Amino acid sequence: MLNKNMLAGAIATVGMTHGEVAAAIGVSKNTFSAKLNGRSCFNTQQIDDICCILGITDPIIKANIFLFNPSQNRDEIRK
């Protein structure tokens, strides 16, 4: 499951909009929104592209965003 808040925060941190990230990975803003809101999933290439665009290189942060488990303790997620 996607951690929408972490991804949105990472996008905001680099000063991009959701539309700009969508265009950069080759999907429409509506498709990106559907993926962000859990109605669809990012494929592995899109995840890699998003991480590259946002400068996410730490595999733990990547996993916390894209393999989020809502039952995890919040302190575990921040590690």
KOLKOL-643834 format. One line per field, with one value per residue (C-alpha): x, y, z; residue in three letters; residue number from 1; chain. Coordinates in steps of 0.001 Angstrom, whole numbers, plus 500000, padded with zeros to 6 digits. Each point is the difference from the previous one (the first is absolute). Layout:
// KOLKOL-643834
px X / ...
py Y / ...
pz Z / ...
aa ala / ...
i NUM / ...
ch A / ...
This chain:
// KOLKOL-643834
px 500000 / 501217 / 500769 / 498266 / 501107 / 503691 / 499895 / 498142 / 502536 / 502918 / 498426 / 499464 / 503550 / 501476 / 497557 / 498090 / 496279 / 498240 / 499365 / 503704 / 500910 / 497221 / 501338 / 503558 / 499012 / 497805 / 496490 / 497134 / 499247 / 496769 / 501886 / 502561 / 497184 / 498360 / 503287 / 500624 / 496533 / 500260 / 497604 / 502922 / 503630 / 503313 / 502000 / 503645 / 501298 / 497798 / 501196 / 503629 / 499322 / 498260 / 502870 / 502522 / 498027 / 499592 / 503566 / 498897 / 503001 / 499555 / 498304 / 498390 / 498332 / 498932 / 498478 / 498303 / 498321 / 499099 / 499652 / 498266 / 498220 / 497480 / 500231 / 503706 / 501019 / 500563 / 503439 / 501042 / 499027 / 502253 / 503148
py 500000 / 503478 / 502531 / 502923 / 502560 / 499091 / 500116 / 503317 / 501380 / 498863 / 501631 / 503257 / 499907 / 500139 / 502747 / 498034 / 499569 / 496686 / 500939 / 500573 / 496624 / 498361 / 501512 / 499005 / 496338 / 500033 / 499821 / 502449 / 502026 / 497988 / 496699 / 501259 / 501073 / 496568 / 498334 / 502435 / 499346 / 496213 / 499440 / 498684 / 499097 / 501349 / 497430 / 499363 / 502228 / 502878 / 499521 / 500061 / 503098 / 501804 / 499212 / 501266 / 503217 / 500626 / 499010 / 497084 / 497690 / 498393 / 496604 / 500230 / 503308 / 498559 / 496986 / 502223 / 501944 / 497235 / 496960 / 501794 / 497820 / 502097 / 497642 / 500816 / 501992 / 503609 / 499989 / 497068 / 501922 / 502958 / 497864
pz 500000 / 499147 / 502725 / 498307 / 502588 / 499741 / 496197 / 499979 / 502478 / 497854 / 496951 / 501895 / 501366 / 496504 / 499006 / 497384 / 499461 / 499596 / 496373 / 499381 / 501493 / 497983 / 496783 / 500881 / 500399 / 496894 / 501486 / 500110 / 503094 / 500420 / 499806 / 502504 / 502327 / 499709 / 500917 / 502842 / 501404 / 499799 / 497104 / 497944 / 500681 / 498805 / 498070 / 500841 / 497195 / 501168 / 503580 / 498854 / 497881 / 502867 / 502360 / 497458 / 499404 / 503724 / 500915 / 502163 / 500185 / 503414 / 499532 / 503435 / 499158 / 496645 / 501759 / 502588 / 497203 / 497567 / 502294 / 502845 / 502551 / 501939 / 502970 / 500448 / 503018 / 498895 / 501653 / 497794 / 496866 / 500866 / 500319
aa met / leu / asn / lys / asn / met / leu / ala / gly / ala / ile / ala / thr / val / gly / met / thr / his / gly / glu / val / ala / ala / ala / ile / gly / val / ser / lys / asn / thr / phe / ser / ala / lys / leu / asn / gly / arg / ser / cys / phe / asn / thr / gln / gln / ile / asp / asp / ile / cys / cys / ile / leu / gly / ile / thr / asp / pro / ile / ile / lys / ala / asn / ile / phe / leu / phe / asn / pro / ser / gln / asn / arg / asp / glu / ile / arg / lys
i 1 / 2 / 3 / 4 / 5 / 6 / 7 / 8 / 9 / 10 / 11 / 12 / 13 / 14 / 15 / 16 / 17 / 18 / 19 / 20 / 21 / 22 / 23 / 24 / 25 / 26 / 27 / 28 / 29 / 30 / 31 / 32 / 33 / 34 / 35 / 36 / 37 / 38 / 39 / 40 / 41 / 42 / 43 / 44 / 45 / 46 / 47 / 48 / 49 / 50 / 51 / 52 / 53 / 54 / 55 / 56 / 57 / 58 / 59 / 60 / 61 / 62 / 63 / 64 / 65 / 66 / 67 / 68 / 69 / 70 / 71 / 72 / 73 / 74 / 75 / 76 / 77 / 78 / 79
ch A / A / A / A / A / A / A / A / A / A / A / A / A / A / A / A / A / A / A / A / A / A / A / A / A / A / A / A / A / A / A / A / A / A / A / A / A / A / A / A / A / A / A / A / A / A / A / A / A / A / A / A / A / A / A / A / A / A / A / A / A / A / A / A / A / A / A / A / A / A / A / A / A / A / A / A / A / A / A
